[in-house]
Amino acid sequence: MRLKTLGLTSTTAIGLALAILPGQLAAQDTGETLVLDDIVITAEEQVKQALGASTISAEDLEKQPVINDISEIVRRMPGVNLTGNAASGQYGNNRQIDIRGMGPENTLILIDGKPVMSRNAAKMGRAGERDTRGDSNWVAPELIERIEVLRGPSAARYGSGASGGVVNIITKRPDTFTGSVGLSYNSPESSLEGDNVRTNFMLAGPAGERLTFRLTGNYNKQDGDSPELNDAAAGSETAPAGREGVTNKDIGSLLTWQAAEGHEVDFEFNFSRQGNVYVGERGTGGSGEPGSPEDELAQSGATTSRIYRRTLGATHRGDYHFGQSFSYLQWENTRNASICRGAAGANEGTPSFCVDTDGDGVADDFRFDTVTLDNITGKTEWVLPMTLGGRNQTLTLGAEVRHERMSDPTTLVLESPEGGATDAPSKTEQTNIGLYAESNIQWNDRLTLTPALRLDWADTFGFNASPSLNATYRFSDEWSMKVGLARAFKAPNLFQLNPNYRYMSAGGGCQQFDDDAETRPQPIPEWPDSCYIYGNPDLKPETSINAEIGLAYEGFNDINGSFTFFHNDYKNRIAAGDTLIGYDPVTNYRVYIWDNTPKAVVQGLEGNFSMPLGERFAFNANATYMIKSENKENGQPLSLVPKHTINASLDWFATEDLTFTLAATNYGRIKPRTANTSTGIPYDILVERPGYTLFNLSSRWNINDNAVLSAGVTNLFGKEIHRTQRTWDSVTDRSVSDANTFNEPGRAFYISLTSSF
């Protein structure tokens, strides 16, 4: 029996797979073979864990099934965590994929090589947080062929939002008539935690001489936690909320036309509805007082947010005698409808009455407000193998356009406690055009060089250049090294750019200037320390210089491993509340703007190790250690990430068809911020989250050629980690969050069955 460990397949593949992987990611790998001289690189031969790259196969997804969101398994890759966009802890249980500590918005999510940007329809708050689960839950795990994770400098070529890395979700594309049905159920041991049930189907096959089709559907319901889940840990009647529930309903269709030999055209349409199950979450991490409107919503498990996502696209893949091409045009429409919410202070993000139904001047009912985001993306990429100067190389040329347009009629206006408002335009847009070139040069038998350059122009910030250089060197048949250096960027988002976007703070996030006491107009007395934060059309893109150096080994007894040091210098980071521009004409509150701030730094180590243990066992492990992740101006953390993360698994291949896996993850301590990131005022010493370890036991049984059964126990020893109450800070006389901002669910039992025909 052949053991399928997470290792390197050949020494030659190390250098060339690392060099070619970026181009294959963008080109929506379809299983086609790319030939360079006499060396063949296929998806099956690429390393599953390598320097800066990881692959999660469909078999991995069956062996350790995803309960609700693929972020659950992506987080187990080296260099990956789940975090929010800041160290504030807001919306703590809505964590997203964060690669190398650069934040979720610097992780670019792709589906079949096309960007997914629906999360940008969620309002951005003062600390940079959004009430969003991210974009990793639009495809059912049973419909995924593999997930490719690209980290570090190689990701810089993908344009805005890829400074940390890229996650490319590759869907299944059967070429013969195939049908499949998947069923999954997860039952927590605790009655305070929500169950999960998922069912999906796929039907695909020929639809004529030159046509093939694919039809998919998915229903996924994750019940919300009880509003009382964290009561005991918080010791308060207003304990923070547990994990919100979510219900996904997805339908997708794909028609592929074999236009000519070597030329395929896809026509694709997808529709998804994602609704939450409200359990009391609000931006500050608290929950509603007993009997309050938001508490009643939480107790009833109401839906307070509905996201509708549609995509319509056409894709062409061409195979020519001189190379290959991948081109597409896609429209992504997102409508984010949520109950109107509190705008500032302790009420931030809290569902609140906003409709006066009986005309008495007092709001007594809810209303759904909708943000509409349209993203039109187009791309063409050409992969051209050639020999130049006697050296084999692959030249990749590409062009990309992204147009974003957002309509937000409720928050893109000036609102004040006295009801003042303007007739400001409710729409904002941005167009970005990128051109890039990359060459994978086989310099000699040992050295592969990958220089690249991307040039972007946006109608909001002008030109930006993103050069990169990666090199892979083979010292011997066992040892290789990779060195990379790149400049990456992230464009300002549409909320930050629009001067009509008004965000209000009740004072806790307002920088106070003593030298304006005499010139400042007298503010209204209700909230004298409050301020507004306006969008800024003059923002520059965030940039980072990303560097890495790594060493990989593949040798004796199929032992494989790699070790990488990475360092990212973060410049022009966009933050709110530091730049005072004047006073609001209605309230006389101070007015600040989103602005580019000084430097930040992210630095860390990551590595992996795998080896077979005899004929029936295999061991795999990876680790991430964060050396630094801080704003260099004030020393505050950029996000709440563990100091270290260690993932390990032991596979037992009991028979050809039955595999058991014991997996463990150890998370290091998480330190809280020590000062208000906007005002710089120090807090009392806040509580850090101590380290902890979670164990999972899973099994995978190939019943026959057409059926796979998976079952297991997550959090085997029932280590429950609760979210605790916010701490009262005596220095600022305000309530602030410590590092205990999210829940780790307790022991749960799952079973899933996938059957095909």
Rosetta blueprint (number, residue, H / E / L):
1 M L
2 R L
3 L L
4 K L
5 T L
6 L L
7 G L
8 L L
9 T L
10 S L
11 T H
12 T H
13 A H
14 I H
15 G H
16 L H
17 A H
18 L H
19 A H
20 I H
21 L H
22 P H
23 G H
24 Q H
25 L H
26 A H
27 A L
28 Q L
29 D L
30 T L
31 G L
32 E L
33 T L
34 L E
35 V E
36 L E
37 D L
38 D L
39 I E
40 V E
41 I E
42 T L
43 A H
44 E H
45 E H
46 Q L
47 V L
48 K L
49 Q E
50 A E
51 L L
52 G L
53 A E
54 S E
55 T E
56 I E
57 S E
58 A H
59 E H
60 D H
61 L H
62 E H
63 K H
64 Q L
65 P L
66 V L
67 I L
68 N L
69 D L
70 I L
71 S H
72 E H
73 I H
74 V H
75 R L
76 R L
77 M L
78 P L
79 G L
80 V E
81 N E
82 L E
83 T E
84 G L
85 N L
86 A L
87 A L
88 S L
89 G L
90 Q L
91 Y L
92 G L
93 N L
94 N L
95 R L
96 Q E
97 I E
98 D E
99 I E
100 R L
101 G L
102 M L
103 G L
104 P H
105 E H
106 N H
107 T E
108 L E
109 I E
110 L E
111 I E
112 D L
113 G L
114 K E
115 P E
116 V L
117 M L
118 S H
119 R H
120 N H
121 A H
122 A L
123 K L
124 M E
125 G L
126 R L
127 A L
128 G L
129 E L
130 R E
131 D L
132 T L
133 R L
134 G L
135 D L
136 S L
137 N L
138 W L
139 V L
140 A L
141 P H
142 E H
143 L H
144 I E
145 E E
146 R E
147 I E
148 E E
149 V E
150 L E
151 R E
152 G H
153 P H
154 S H
155 A H
156 A H
157 R H
158 Y H
159 G L
160 S L
161 G L
162 A L
163 S L
164 G L
165 G E
166 V E
167 V E
168 N E
169 I E
170 I E
171 T E
172 K L
173 R L
174 P L
175 D L
176 T L
177 F L
178 T E
179 G E
180 S E
181 V E
182 G E
183 L E
184 S E
185 Y E
186 N E
187 S E
188 P E
189 E L
190 S L
191 S L
192 L L
193 E L
194 G L
195 D L
196 N E
197 V E
198 R E
199 T E
200 N E
201 F E
202 M E
203 L E
204 A E
205 G E
206 P E
207 A L
208 G L
209 E L
210 R L
211 L E
212 T E
213 F E
214 R E
215 L E
216 T E
217 G E
218 N E
219 Y E
220 N E
221 K E
222 Q E
223 D L
224 G L
225 D L
226 S L
227 P L
228 E L
229 L L
230 N L
231 D H
232 A H
233 A H
234 A H
235 G L
236 S L
237 E L
238 T L
239 A L
240 P L
241 A L
242 G L
243 R L
244 E L
245 G E
246 V E
247 T E
248 N E
249 K E
250 D E
251 I E
252 G E
253 S E
254 L E
255 L E
256 T E
257 W E
258 Q E
259 A E
260 A E
261 E L
262 G L
263 H E
264 E E
265 V E
266 D E
267 F E
268 E E
269 F E
270 N E
271 F E
272 S E
273 R E
274 Q E
275 G E
276 N E
277 V E
278 Y L
279 V L
280 G L
281 E L
282 R L
283 G L
284 T L
285 G L
286 G L
287 S L
288 G L
289 E L
290 P L
291 G L
292 S L
293 P H
294 E H
295 D H
296 E H
297 L H
298 A H
299 Q H
300 S H
301 G L
302 A L
303 T L
304 T L
305 S E
306 R E
307 I E
308 Y E
309 R E
310 R E
311 T E
312 L E
313 G E
314 A E
315 T E
316 H E
317 R E
318 G E
319 D E
320 Y E
321 H L
322 F L
323 G E
324 Q E
325 S E
326 F E
327 S E
328 Y E
329 L E
330 Q E
331 W E
332 E E
333 N E
334 T E
335 R E
336 N E
337 A E
338 S E
339 I E
340 C L
341 R E
342 G E
343 A L
344 A L
345 G H
346 A H
347 N H
348 E E
349 G L
350 T L
351 P E
352 S L
353 F L
354 C L
355 V E
356 D L
357 T L
358 D L
359 G L
360 D L
361 G L
362 V L
363 A L
364 D L
365 D E
366 F L
367 R L
368 F E
369 D E
370 T E
371 V E
372 T E
373 L E
374 D E
375 N E
376 I E
377 T E
378 G E
379 K E
380 T E
381 E E
382 W E
383 V E
384 L E
385 P E
386 M E
387 T E
388 L E
389 G L
390 G L
391 R E
392 N E
393 Q E
394 T E
395 L E
396 T E
397 L E
398 G E
399 A E
400 E E
401 V E
402 R E
403 H E
404 E E
405 R E
406 M E
407 S E
408 D L
409 P L
410 T L
411 T L
412 L L
413 V L
414 L L
415 E L
416 S L
417 P L
418 E L
419 G L
420 G L
421 A L
422 T L
423 D L
424 A L
425 P L
426 S L
427 K E
428 T E
429 E E
430 Q E
431 T E
432 N E
433 I E
434 G E
435 L E
436 Y E
437 A E
438 E E
439 S E
440 N E
441 I E
442 Q E
443 W L
444 N L
445 D L
446 R L
447 L E
448 T E
449 L E
450 T E
451 P E
452 A E
453 L E
454 R E
455 L E
456 D E
457 W E
458 A E
459 D L
460 T L
461 F L
462 G E
463 F E
464 N E
465 A E
466 S E
467 P E
468 S E
469 L E
470 N E
471 A E
472 T E
473 Y E
474 R E
475 F L
476 S L
477 D L
478 E L
479 W E
480 S E
481 M E
482 K E
483 V E
484 G E
485 L E
486 A E
487 R E
488 A E
489 F E
490 K E
491 A L
492 P L
493 N L
494 L H
495 F H
496 Q H
497 L H
498 N L
499 P L
500 N L
501 Y L
502 R E
503 Y E
504 M E
505 S E
506 A L
507 G L
508 G L
509 G L
510 C L
511 Q L
512 Q L
513 F L
514 D H
515 D H
516 D H
517 A L
518 E L
519 T L
520 R L
521 P L
522 Q L
523 P L
524 I L
525 P L
526 E L
527 W L
528 P L
529 D L
530 S L
531 C E
532 Y E
533 I E
534 Y E
535 G L
536 N L
537 P L
538 D L
539 L L
540 K L
541 P L
542 E E
543 T E
544 S E
545 I E
546 N E
547 A E
548 E E
549 I E
550 G E
551 L E
552 A E
553 Y E
554 E E
555 G L
556 F H
557 N H
558 D H
559 I L
560 N E
561 G E
562 S E
563 F E
564 T E
565 F E
566 F E
567 H E
568 N E
569 D E
570 Y E
571 K E
572 N L
573 R E
574 I E
575 A E
576 A E
577 G E
578 D E
579 T E
580 L E
581 I E
582 G E
583 Y E
584 D L
585 P L
586 V L
587 T L
588 N L
589 Y L
590 R E
591 V E
592 Y E
593 I E
594 W E
595 D E
596 N E
597 T E
598 P L
599 K L
600 A E
601 V E
602 V E
603 Q E
604 G E
605 L E
606 E E
607 G E
608 N E
609 F E
610 S E
611 M E
612 P E
613 L E
614 G L
615 E L
616 R L
617 F E
618 A E
619 F E
620 N E
621 A E
622 N E
623 A E
624 T E
625 Y E
626 M E
627 I E
628 K E
629 S E
630 E E
631 N E
632 K L
633 E L
634 N L
635 G L
636 Q L
637 P E
638 L L
639 S L
640 L L
641 V L
642 P L
643 K L
644 H E
645 T E
646 I E
647 N E
648 A E
649 S E
650 L E
651 D E
652 W E
653 F E
654 A L
655 T L
656 E L
657 D L
658 L E
659 T E
660 F E
661 T E
662 L E
663 A E
664 A E
665 T E
666 N E
667 Y E
668 G L
669 R L
670 I E
671 K L
672 P L
673 R L
674 T L
675 A E
676 N L
677 T L
678 S L
679 T L
680 G L
681 I L
682 P E
683 Y L
684 D L
685 I L
686 L L
687 V L
688 E L
689 R E
690 P L
691 G L
692 Y E
693 T E
694 L E
695 F E
696 N E
697 L E
698 S E
699 S E
700 R E
701 W E
702 N E
703 I E
704 N E
705 D L
706 N L
707 A E
708 V E
709 L E
710 S E
711 A E
712 G E
713 V E
714 T E
715 N L
716 L L
717 F L
718 G L
719 K L
720 E L
721 I E
722 H L
723 R L
724 T L
725 Q L
726 R L
727 T E
728 W E
729 D E
730 S L
731 V L
732 T L
733 D L
734 R E
735 S E
736 V E
737 S L
738 D L
739 A L
740 N L
741 T L
742 F L
743 N L
744 E E
745 P L
746 G L
747 R L
748 A E
749 F E
750 Y E
751 I E
752 S E
753 L E
754 T E
755 S E
756 S E
757 F L
